[in-house]
Amino acid sequence: MRPDDQDPLWQHCIRVHEALSDETPSFARLISPFQSRVVCVIDRSADIEQAARATVRARFSFKGRSPYAPDIVLVNEFRQKQFCNAVVQEVTKHFAEQIDSNNNGSIPKRERKEGSRLLKEVRDEDAATVLVSGASGSVIHLKERASPLLRRKIGEPMLFVHAISSLDDAIDFANSGSEPLLAAYLFAAPAAAKYLSQFINAYVTCTD
């Protein structure tokens, strides 16, 4: 129930708008359109192992349903192979932990069906490579910038990775949508992270 605007308590609340709003964000008014995309950028100056660990946790926790999980990971082409190897190792460990934490590690039938439908789309994509796939999720390398999968909001345990050539390339891709990003996660040296955060249009920017 929405409090009355005249209620004095309302003046002390932080309001979170989960849809695009004409209201101006302020210290007590946050804009968090949960259908907007989240982009993660891995620069060549990043700590690859740390970036892989954080990215896997963010994407696969809560069964991939968190609106703040990265929908696409943009990794510098010179560190792409190293990052993909690190992600596969982290995913394997994360899936094993999930099995240990559940009684039998099973995934509900409806979720398996939804996941298999998206995975079928991936397998039908000529420029997509499945790096690892199992009942708990998948990691996909997308080679072509034109792939529609790069523009989707993902609500399943599936991580998409795509190569970038530079910081400016990452900025151009991140800002290519019609709306600001819900969040941008930046793994880079301080100077590179500052540059990215200045020009990527996102409601929230986090750096590591």
C-alpha positions as CSV (number, residue, x, y, z in Angstrom):
1,M,0.0,0.0,0.0
2,R,1.4,3.4,-1.0
3,P,1.6,5.8,1.9
4,D,-0.3,9.1,1.7
5,D,1.9,11.9,0.2
6,Q,0.9,14.1,3.2
7,D,2.1,11.5,5.7
8,P,5.1,12.9,7.6
9,L,6.8,9.5,7.6
10,W,6.7,9.5,3.7
11,Q,9.2,12.3,3.8
12,H,11.7,10.1,5.5
13,C,11.4,7.1,3.2
14,I,13.7,6.2,0.2
15,R,11.5,5.6,-2.8
16,V,12.7,3.0,-5.4
17,H,11.1,3.3,-8.8
18,E,11.3,-0.1,-10.6
19,A,10.2,1.4,-13.9
20,L,11.4,4.4,-15.9
21,S,10.2,7.6,-14.2
22,D,10.1,11.2,-15.1
23,E,11.0,12.1,-11.5
24,T,14.5,13.3,-10.9
25,P,16.7,10.9,-8.8
26,S,17.7,12.3,-5.5
27,F,19.0,11.1,-2.1
28,A,15.5,9.9,-1.3
29,R,14.3,8.9,-4.8
30,L,16.1,6.0,-6.6
31,I,15.5,4.9,-10.1
32,S,15.9,1.1,-10.6
33,P,14.1,-0.1,-13.7
34,F,14.6,-3.9,-13.3
35,Q,14.1,-4.6,-17.0
36,S,17.1,-2.6,-18.0
37,R,20.3,-4.4,-18.9
38,V,23.5,-4.8,-16.8
39,V,26.9,-4.8,-18.5
40,C,30.2,-6.0,-17.0
41,V,33.5,-4.7,-18.5
42,I,36.8,-6.6,-18.0
43,D,39.7,-4.4,-19.1
44,R,43.1,-5.8,-20.0
45,S,44.4,-4.2,-16.7
46,A,41.9,-6.2,-14.6
47,D,42.7,-9.0,-12.1
48,I,41.2,-11.7,-14.2
49,E,40.8,-14.4,-11.5
50,Q,39.0,-11.9,-9.2
51,A,36.8,-10.7,-12.1
52,A,35.8,-14.2,-13.0
53,R,35.0,-15.1,-9.4
54,A,32.8,-12.0,-8.9
55,T,31.1,-12.3,-12.3
56,V,30.2,-16.0,-11.8
57,R,28.8,-15.3,-8.3
58,A,26.7,-12.3,-9.6
59,R,25.3,-14.2,-12.6
60,F,24.6,-17.6,-11.1
61,S,23.4,-16.7,-7.6
62,F,19.6,-16.6,-7.0
63,K,19.4,-19.0,-10.0
64,G,20.2,-16.2,-12.4
65,R,17.1,-14.2,-11.6
66,S,18.7,-11.1,-10.0
67,P,18.0,-8.0,-12.1
68,Y,21.5,-6.8,-11.2
69,A,23.2,-9.9,-12.5
70,P,25.4,-9.1,-15.6
71,D,23.5,-9.7,-18.9
72,I,26.7,-9.5,-20.9
73,V,30.4,-9.5,-20.0
74,L,32.6,-7.4,-22.3
75,V,36.2,-8.6,-22.0
76,N,39.3,-7.1,-23.7
77,E,40.2,-9.3,-26.6
78,F,43.8,-9.8,-25.3
79,R,42.6,-11.2,-22.0
80,Q,39.6,-13.1,-23.5
81,K,41.1,-16.6,-23.4
82,Q,42.4,-16.2,-19.9
83,F,39.1,-14.9,-18.6
84,C,37.1,-17.7,-20.3
85,N,39.4,-20.3,-18.7
86,A,39.0,-18.7,-15.3
87,V,35.2,-18.4,-15.7
88,V,34.9,-22.1,-16.5
89,Q,36.9,-23.0,-13.4
90,E,34.8,-20.8,-11.2
91,V,31.6,-22.1,-12.7
92,T,32.6,-25.7,-12.1
93,K,33.3,-24.9,-8.4
94,H,30.1,-22.8,-8.0
95,F,27.9,-25.6,-9.5
96,A,29.6,-28.2,-7.1
97,E,28.8,-25.9,-4.2
98,Q,25.2,-25.6,-5.3
99,I,24.8,-29.4,-5.4
100,D,26.3,-29.7,-1.9
101,S,23.9,-27.0,-0.5
102,N,20.8,-28.7,-1.9
103,N,19.4,-32.1,-1.0
104,N,19.9,-33.5,-4.5
105,G,21.0,-30.6,-6.6
106,S,17.9,-30.8,-8.7
107,I,16.4,-28.0,-10.8
108,P,12.6,-27.5,-11.0
109,K,11.1,-28.8,-14.2
110,R,9.8,-25.4,-15.3
111,E,13.2,-23.8,-14.9
112,R,14.9,-26.6,-16.8
113,K,12.4,-26.0,-19.7
114,E,12.9,-22.3,-19.8
115,G,16.7,-22.7,-19.6
116,S,16.7,-25.3,-22.4
117,R,14.6,-23.0,-24.6
118,L,17.2,-20.2,-24.4
119,L,20.0,-22.7,-24.8
120,K,18.4,-23.9,-28.0
121,E,18.4,-20.3,-29.3
122,V,22.1,-20.2,-28.4
123,R,22.9,-23.4,-30.2
124,D,21.0,-22.1,-33.3
125,E,23.3,-19.1,-33.3
126,D,26.1,-19.8,-35.7
127,A,28.5,-17.4,-34.0
128,A,27.9,-18.8,-30.4
129,T,30.2,-21.2,-28.6
130,V,29.0,-23.0,-25.5
131,L,32.0,-23.1,-23.1
132,V,30.3,-25.1,-20.4
133,S,26.7,-26.2,-19.8
134,G,24.9,-28.2,-17.2
135,A,21.7,-28.4,-15.2
136,S,22.8,-25.4,-13.1
137,G,23.5,-23.1,-16.0
138,S,25.7,-22.3,-19.0
139,V,28.5,-20.0,-20.2
140,I,28.3,-18.8,-23.8
141,H,30.9,-17.0,-25.9
142,L,29.2,-14.8,-28.5
143,K,31.5,-13.8,-31.4
144,E,29.3,-11.5,-33.6
145,R,28.3,-8.1,-32.4
146,A,25.1,-8.3,-34.4
147,S,23.8,-11.2,-32.3
148,P,20.4,-10.4,-30.8
149,L,21.4,-12.3,-27.7
150,L,23.8,-9.5,-26.8
151,R,20.8,-7.1,-26.4
152,R,18.6,-9.3,-24.2
153,K,17.8,-9.1,-20.5
154,I,18.7,-12.5,-19.1
155,G,16.7,-14.0,-16.2
156,E,18.3,-17.4,-16.2
157,P,21.6,-18.9,-15.0
158,M,23.3,-18.2,-18.3
159,L,26.4,-16.0,-18.8
160,F,27.3,-14.4,-22.1
161,V,30.8,-13.3,-22.9
162,H,31.8,-11.0,-25.8
163,A,35.2,-9.5,-26.8
164,I,35.9,-5.8,-27.0
165,S,38.9,-4.1,-28.7
166,S,39.3,-1.1,-26.4
167,L,37.7,1.0,-23.6
168,D,36.0,3.2,-26.2
169,D,34.6,0.0,-27.9
170,A,33.1,-1.0,-24.5
171,I,31.6,2.5,-24.0
172,D,30.0,2.5,-27.5
173,F,28.5,-1.0,-26.9
174,A,27.2,-0.2,-23.4
175,N,25.6,3.0,-24.6
176,S,24.1,1.5,-27.8
177,G,20.7,0.9,-26.2
178,S,17.9,3.5,-26.0
179,E,17.9,3.5,-22.2
180,P,20.6,3.8,-19.5
181,L,21.9,0.6,-18.1
182,L,20.6,-0.6,-14.8
183,A,24.2,-1.1,-13.6
184,A,27.7,-1.3,-15.0
185,Y,30.4,-3.4,-13.3
186,L,34.0,-2.3,-14.1
187,F,37.1,-4.5,-13.6
188,A,40.0,-2.3,-14.4
189,A,42.9,-0.2,-13.1
190,P,41.7,3.0,-11.4
191,A,42.4,5.3,-14.4
192,A,40.6,3.0,-16.9
193,A,37.7,2.5,-14.5
194,K,37.4,6.3,-14.0
195,Y,37.3,6.7,-17.8
196,L,34.7,4.0,-18.3
197,S,32.5,5.3,-15.4
198,Q,32.5,8.8,-16.8
199,F,31.1,7.8,-20.2
200,I,29.0,4.7,-19.6
201,N,25.4,5.7,-19.1
202,A,24.2,3.6,-16.1
203,Y,22.1,4.2,-13.0
204,V,24.7,2.5,-10.8
205,T,28.4,2.0,-11.5
206,C,30.7,-0.3,-9.4
207,T,34.4,-0.8,-9.9
208,D,36.9,-3.3,-8.6
